[in-house]
Amino acid sequence: MAGGPHELARYIRQLVDSDGKDTAACGARHEDRPEPQIQAWVSRKAATSRQELTLSDLKRIQRG
């Protein structure tokens, strides 16, 4: 599975796990499946619009 919500969810997890330090769009991969909370959020219609989210916002999304 490449691109789309799945990859966005993995990237968000990478950002949160590194406390915003690892902003590379590719590189070390986390587990094959992103966390359910992040996957659910990026799959929602609201996630398709342009938004500015802080690291705190991303952490809140991860926590559910």
N, C-alpha and C positions, 0 to 999 in steps of 0.2 A: 504494500500500500504506500503510495508516494503522494505527497502534496495534500492539499485540502485540510479539513479539520483535524485529521489524525496528526499530521506533521505540525500544525500550529499548536496543538495540545502538548506535543512532545517538546516543542520549543519553549512554551510557557513554563513547563516543568523545569527545563534546563535553566531558565532565567531565575526562577524562584529558588531552586536548589543551590545556585551559585550566588544568591543574594544580589542578582543583577550584574555580576561580574563577567559571566560567560554569555556574550551576546552574539557569538558566531552562529550563523544559521545552519551550519552543518558541523560535523565533527563527532565527538564521542556521543554515542547513543545510550539512552536509558533503556529500560525494558521495552519490549516490543509494543506493549499496550500502554497508552497514556493513562494517567489516573482518571477514574470515572467522573469526578467532579469537573475536572478541566475539560475532558472530552464532551461532557454534556453541555458545558457553557459554550465552547467553540462551535458546537453543532446547532446552537439556537440561532434564529433569525437575527437577533440583536447583535450577534457577533459578526455578521456580514457587513455591517456599516462601519465607517471609519470612526475610531474611538481613540482617545488618549487615555491609557491606563497607567497608573503608577505601579511600582513594585508592590506597594501595600494592597492595591486593588487586586493584583494577580495572586497575592498570598491569600486574600480573602476568598477569591474564586476557588483556589486549591483546597481550602478548608471546607468549602461547601456552605 
